Amino acid sequence: MIQRFDRNDRRILTFPAVHPCEGISPATLLDSLITLSKGICSFKSKFFPSQRRNVREMIRQVGILLIFFEEIQDHLPSDRDSIVLCFAELHTTFQKIKFLLDDCMREGAKTWMLMKSHSVACQFQVLVRTVATALDVLPLNCLNVSREIKELVLMVANQAQRAKMELDPEDEEAVKRVILLLNQFENKFQPDPRVIKKFLDYLDITTWEECHKEIKFLEDEINFECSENYEREVPMLSSLVGFLSYCRGILFEDSVYGNSDQSDGTSNLETLSCLNPEDFRCPISLELMTDPVTVSTGQTYDRASIQKWLKSGNLLCPKTGATLQSTELVSNSSLRNLIQQFCADNGISLAKSRKKSRDISRTILPGNPAAAEAIKFLSEFLACRLYFGSDQQKTKAAYEIRLLAKSNIFNRSVLIEAATIPALLQMLITNDPSMQEHSISALLKLSKHSNGKKVIMENRGLNSILGVLMNGLKLESKQIAAAIIFYISSPREYHKLIGENPEVFPALVDLIKHGTSCGKKNAIVAIFGLLLSHRNHERALGAGTVPALVNLLASSDKVELNTDALAVLATFAERTEGSFAILEASALPVILNQLQNTTSRAGKEYCVSILLSLCVNSGAEVLAALVREKALMPLLYSLLTEGTSQAKKRTRSLIKILQRFCETSTSRLVSEVPQEQFIDKNLDSNQSRAISKAFSLKSTDISGVAMATEQPKPAAKEVKMDLFEDDDEFEEFAIDQEWEDKEKGKEVTQQWEDDWDDDDVNDDFSLQLRKELEINTEKK
């Protein structure tokens, strides 16, 4: 009957109260009112950072009404419409009161609730007047209660009618103090720490962690405002983020910090094993739900899909066809957590679906002048700590830089200008695992800025980063180092320079062999980026990249990881030496197995690209082996109905080559057939010449071709990975470094998602790189 009152996932200062249904009995409604009243009165013993006087008055009035409700509980008339009308209105109002009290003491929202004090006080005023209006229709004379109780109810009604829920003088003074501090920052004047401390003490923000939660809450509000294209509050929110970031970095010297961003990374496998992953898909879009919500029929949908359904005028439940009693959407946080855990355990990225709400390209400029100056003061302070502080102070400064640069392009530029990168590079040479991890993570964030790449390379940072990649004190530090190599190799002059270092490719290959799944992915994508320079192909082959990738494909069940490995193999296969290296690694059965079993469309397309390149570059024995694979042709024909136009073109070319080989091999030896018959007209001149060369090598013994029909090696046990050891959230970054588009002769700005933050190079950007490489190789 009465839906639950607590909505932990609702936005602050929203009041999704549920009106009681028609026909409800007064007794049932009264029981629910008593429960609500007790919940409100339980706030009496709790600390409220602001609105303390209004909170006390509201709780006092509800407490008196609770006495009245309990008094009439045993002898309540059952047929009085006015009683039901009064209680129904009070029930809705009490829900809103409870929501408002929750917001006044919500963790992380102390600063924002203080700055919204005027509107919050107005909300208290509206609610207390609503209580008075509801009590006006209550027929007290018809109720069997004592005279004292009736007088209490009348007193509450009169007081509620005359009550003035005004802003507390202490709150007003605190708001003025904040505005003064922000004005000082805006005028490039550092405020007195004692004044700041007085303000923080008023809100009971006394630890680093509490300050950090305030910043996180404000950043979430900014992201929501921007995603909804309603940015009126963004300047004030941004100024508060800058101010509190200054406080967190300078005023709090806690020996324990950063715990709020850590997670043990454990997987609830017992819970997930009994779930059907298909239940994670939205019944409307059939995609994995990123924000599951439940409607009044009890069915769950992705928020974006059901909102679109409702906005189009549909008032029926899409799955059951039942009429929706309410259009209210209730967040299903439990299911969302299970979906995120499932995706983490299976290497699935939800980054694409979150891209719209986490676009940080807007942060290239500061959100507010006060925030800009606060960050500049803080950056200079942190730089001094990096150079002259104790080891503990240096480690904390590195962690602060890591947080500041995480999701704000302006912060990165200011930190780079403050000369933090040279100091961070020096801190990589240490025996302290935490110092090394925080330093390498901070450098990762700064390397995403074009100036950051330049400063790292100009300060000979490659050698320091390579040192961490090869001998890092933690696996997490090694995989972050691989990600940095990926980012700093994006400029053309750098991926050539980095590839010339003899230690780069062996170190990345070693991480592919022995790293976590996240580390393997970072290493693969870093190699992919370096292969944009054709001079690096030979170096990568010499380091044993191909055998490492083939072994990975044979043992891994991570779809996204395998897709990236196939992308690199497809790059190698485009050259003759790469094709022979793939065959020498006995990769053909592994590639065929991936083509047959992978659920990734991109993975299937890479398999086709590899097979086509092998046919072109490696001789007739490859064709013979593929023809013997009976399951191949049906797979290829199925790919003709889906995939990109380029993938379809390659699939058609491969089918024609195999068909012509099959037709001619039954009547004569391959050597007697004019090789022109095998050449697809869709292939360019280079590919045609390569096929001609392949037939001239028809007697070449190619190791591994005979194994084409054999089963792949059994999958090795996957290395247990910890995806949640750092920042457990998705975030999107936009890079201002440009990649050359040879076809159009202009620069193309790339964007990517930082998947699992510091630990993983994103899926979307590696996909962008693959597309970039495909475009370039098509024109060879």
Buried (B, 14 or more C-beta within 10 A) or exposed (E): EBBEBEBEEBEBBEBBBBEBEEEBEBEEBBBBBBEBBBBBBEBEEEEBBBBBBBBEBBBEBBBBBBEBBBBBEEEBBEEBEEBBEBBBBBBBBBBBBBBBBBBBBBEBBBBBBBBBBEEBBBBBBEBBBBBBBBBEEBEBEEBEBEEEBBEBBEEBBEBBBEBEBBBBEEBBEBBEBBBEBBBBBBEEEBBEEEEBBEBBEBBEBEBBBBBBBBBBBBBBBBBBBBEEEEBEBBBBBBBBBBBBBBBBBBBBEBEEBBEEBEBEBEBEEEEBEEEEBEEBBBBBBEBBBBBBBBBBBEBBBBBBBBBEBBEEEEEEBBBEEEEBEEEBBBBBEEBBEBBBBBBBBEBBBBBBBBBEBBBBEBBBEBBBBBBBBBBBBBBBBBBBBBBEBEEEBBBBBBBBBBBBBBBBBBBBBBBBBBBBBBBBBBBBEBEBEBBBBBBBBBBBBBBBBBBBBBBBBEBEBBEBBBBBBBEBBBBBBBBBBBBBBBBBBBBEEBBBBBBEBEBBBBBBBBBBBEBBBBBBBBBBBBBBBBBBBBEBBEBBBEBBBBBBBBBBBBBBEBBBBBBBBBBBBBBBBBBBEBBBBBBBBBBBBBBBBBBBEBEBBBBBBBBBBBBBBBBBBBBBBBBBBBBEBEEBBEBBEEBEEEBEEBBBBBBBBBBBBBEBBBEBBEEEEBEEBEBEEBBBEEBEEEBBEBBBBBBEBBEEEBEBBBBBBEEBBEEEEBBEBBBBBBBBBBBBBBBBBBBBEEEEEEEEEBBBBBBBBBBBBBBBBBBBBBEBBBBBBEEE
